[in-house]
Amino acid sequence: MSADAVRRILRFWRSSLGLSLFCALFALPSTATALELDELAACLAPDGGMQVSFRQERLVQSVDEMLESSGRLIYEPPSRLVMEQQEPRRERAVIEGDRMSVYGADGSEVATFELASRPGMRSTFNGVRALLAGDAAGLRKAFDVALEGRAADWQMTLAPKDEDTRYHLRRITVDGGECRVAKIDVRMRDGGRRVIHLRTDGAAE
Amino acid sequence: MKESAKTLLRPFAILMVLAVLGAILVTQVPIRADLAILLPERQSEELKLLHRALREGPANRTVMIAIRPEEVSQEESVSFERLATLSRALKTALQETGEFEQVANGSFALRSNALQPFLKHRYHLNPRLDPASFTDEGLGKALDRLLIELRSLGAPVIEEIMAADPTLRTLDVARLWRQSGGPRKEQGVWVGRDGTRAVLLARSKREAFDAKDQTAVVKALDGAIAKVEAEQGSVQTSVSGPSIIALESRQAAESESRRLLLWSVPVVALILLAAFRRPTVLLASAVPLLGGFVAGTATVAVIFGEVLAPTLGFGAILVGVGVDYPLHLFGHRRPADSALATARRIWPSLLLGVATTAIGFLPLVFSSFPGVAQLGVFTIAGLAVAATTSRWLLPWVVQPITLPPAGALWDIIAPLHRGLGRGRVAALLLGAAAIGVVAIQGDGLWQDDLRALSPIPEKTRQTDQALRQDVAATNPRYLLAVEGSDAQAVLARGEALLGPLRRLQEAGVLDGFELAARYLPSANTQSAWLTALPTDGELRQRLSAALQGHPFKPNTFEPFMKDLTAAKDRGALQPDQIESPILRSRLETLMVDTDAGQRGFGFFEGLRDPGQLADAIAMADVPGVRLLDLKAETEALLAGYRDETLTWVGLGATLGLAVLILGLQRPGPVGRVGAAVAVSVLVTVAVLVLVGTALTLFHLLGLMVVAGLGLDYAIFLRSAVEDERRGGGNAGRDGRRSVCVCAATSVSVFAILAGAQIPMLGQLGETVAVGAVLSLISAFVFTAAPGASRNLEPSTSGS
């Protein structure tokens, strides 16, 4: 099979239709019993990479309004997260390991952040990565996980376990329905907040 | 057995005394090991300054490192991502060693601590500080930009600096310092020209040319590489830099000396034992050698105040010719003679040989190459002492031993000697042909690359060159020199060039340039900037106006107003007030404090039209600014060096001939000895040229040694023939033995030297090894008994 064909199939699966079809057929129990993290995670887990559109709102201490930006979020297993921002400016951030590198539209490296010295950011990205990877064990390791609601409409609350992280990051709330994440709401201790809306049916392909 | 123990005592005692003297000298006299030693003193002022700047600047502590995964073959391409991973891992590992004050792999990490120096000096550094940025309108625009930046992916850094720097000038300043002059970059790291390996620069905290310090640095490097290998799988690395080269060449020199000793001592011992069958001879032969070495070192120390390390090495080799003198003493000893009588008998020949050789080295003393001048003094003093020791001290040393007379075995050389005598015409023709070969070469005879004179092993040099190409973006040929009485003068002159250079950049004549004034404005410029800044009151007013319609919380920008007022009050920033190593090191490579005042250097990237550049600089007409063409300067330098070298040779040969005429007095012997030497030297040159060798200074030194050896052989063989004519029978036997033993030792020692990894040692070795063989043959040819040759070639021996 040519690489192209493989890519095409993967793309199909990644698209919302393929993904929900897959989930509906095999993964999610149709009963409305209490939702289990492992089941949810298994259903969230893409087989291959995935990309979704995002719209982010951020609240920082010294500014009175939400700072908006949007673009696409790409997850490349096992551990790479790429944010391709379109607004306000074309930029790309690659999060891998304990490092986030930001590249300008021309591909030049604009900035690099060592996440080790930014526990809040690190924890947020690790959470997002674990969510998108369907990594239940990873989530449990880093957070106290509380899950509410039903399969069609659930809410997950992630409270960091690590002392250092707790000092910066209050909690992460994740809303979703079926096998997709709709919103990630990150609240910082200092009043800062980051809300990421994800949309799988959007601009993809 | 008892007797032999007793005979060893005297030479042993003398050697001990000499060894102690030598040890005292070597520890007390300042010995300078310097790679640029062989550059002539007379070189142009600019080149000298450049070399000094390059030698003393922080560049010397910078180590270049290339890294690539092991498993990939040269042809296969490595993914840039893989290289970036390795590069980052190595950078972290190097930083963790604590040995390096700065490690750069090309990644532009906009970390707040890396921004700190730019934040601190943001109102004193380039780019131009525009007062319009601090008007109501300018501040309003700045706040708009700030809001956009806060929405960008780099926002975390912006959040950290926004209160103090809402106009984000820190980023503009940092960008200017960061964007310039880089090697090729992929995935945010330097990957070298062909993109097959990641390259890094690490500046150590240690002294660049301190052996112990650099050993520690190399150890840290190895440790960091091992750590990367443990994490990332096996890698290939190569490392270079001035300090690494200094260390490697020192190690190479050490291992070469070990190798030379390890092989030559047993070989020479074997030859001497075979010839004389007395171990005492071995020890006794070392006496004039060591005496010569001590005398040479002492004389150089007295005259020059210091000794260059290569002088010691080469001096030891050149004085090695002096081993012939004791050998003559032993070789010529006849059973009936006392050692003193032998010394007296051979003294005229010995004196003639020494005097001629020493005089031949005399012009070296006046060389403008400090290393060469020292070598001349060393050799003359060393040979003189070796000869006088052989004449007056050695007979006493070897008095207790009875040497075996030359065996009848040596008589078989006599007919060979006579036979070779028939080849005089052929030899002269060969000499003439050699002149032809040399003449055809013209200037191609000489090695044009100054680097071939380097004491650096060839492999080390190649590694260095490849790495340099990978990390350098600037043109290595053209260089701007800006002189000034102080740093401010240099900066002001540099500033005057910024306009013309920027226009050239816009016109596509060059891609970029490096100049201190590009980063640090002169004090006058800074003062003008600061004066144009608003006062605290004005700024508050304007900012509050600009904040209307912007969603920032009140009092957010208090730090900004405090900083701006502080910058105004502070006044201009002088270069020596900059503490940040990142800023300092950049300025230090572009501006150097010398005895003759401050020197600024300018480098060019992507220079396409040097002519236009030269015109623009001439048009700008800034005093104290010169565009240097290093290639042209170096070529002129080499031409001068060549001419000077040839002058030495001519002068040395003439002086040597004069001494020969004084010593031998009759034209016949002078002609024969002179011809023997001339033919052997010429044919040696021709052989070297024919095998494709480009001649260097060290070949030339080798040729002077060849001339010295040739003289020695010819003079002693001639006196052997004379002895035979007067004494008849086998009176020439001991003379021939002596010369043959001398030649055997010289050829074997220099042949071992010829295999050296260090180019200049190898060059010296190959020249003398070939030359010594040719000298022996030539000496036989030209000194053969006139009787024998008269029968066959009446025309050539008519004198």
Chai-1 contact restraints between the chains, C-beta under 6 A:
chainA,res_idxA,chainB,res_idxB,connection_type,confidence,min_distance_angstrom,max_distance_angstrom,comment,restraint_id
A,V60,B,E159,contact,1.0,0.0,6.0,A-B,restraint_1
A,S62,B,F552,contact,1.0,0.0,6.0,A-B,restraint_2
A,S62,B,K553,contact,1.0,0.0,6.0,A-B,restraint_3
A,S62,B,T556,contact,1.0,0.0,6.0,A-B,restraint_4
A,V63,B,P551,contact,1.0,0.0,6.0,A-B,restraint_5
A,V63,B,F552,contact,1.0,0.0,6.0,A-B,restraint_6
A,D64,B,P551,contact,1.0,0.0,6.0,A-B,restraint_7
A,E65,B,P551,contact,1.0,0.0,6.0,A-B,restraint_8
A,L67,B,L150,contact,1.0,0.0,6.0,A-B,restraint_9
A,L67,B,R151,contact,1.0,0.0,6.0,A-B,restraint_10
A,S69,B,R151,contact,1.0,0.0,6.0,A-B,restraint_11
A,Q85,B,L153,contact,1.0,0.0,6.0,A-B,restraint_12
A,P88,B,I148,contact,1.0,0.0,6.0,A-B,restraint_13
A,P88,B,R151,contact,1.0,0.0,6.0,A-B,restraint_14
A,R89,B,S152,contact,1.0,0.0,6.0,A-B,restraint_15
A,E91,B,S152,contact,1.0,0.0,6.0,A-B,restraint_16
A,E91,B,L153,contact,1.0,0.0,6.0,A-B,restraint_17
A,A93,B,L153,contact,1.0,0.0,6.0,A-B,restraint_18
A,S101,B,G188,contact,1.0,0.0,6.0,A-B,restraint_19
A,V102,B,L153,contact,1.0,0.0,6.0,A-B,restraint_20
A,V102,B,G154,contact,1.0,0.0,6.0,A-B,restraint_21
A,E109,B,F108,contact,1.0,0.0,6.0,A-B,restraint_22
A,E109,B,G188,contact,1.0,0.0,6.0,A-B,restraint_23
A,V110,B,G154,contact,1.0,0.0,6.0,A-B,restraint_24
A,A111,B,L110,contact,1.0,0.0,6.0,A-B,restraint_25
A,A111,B,G154,contact,1.0,0.0,6.0,A-B,restraint_26
A,T112,B,S107,contact,1.0,0.0,6.0,A-B,restraint_27
A,T112,B,A109,contact,1.0,0.0,6.0,A-B,restraint_28
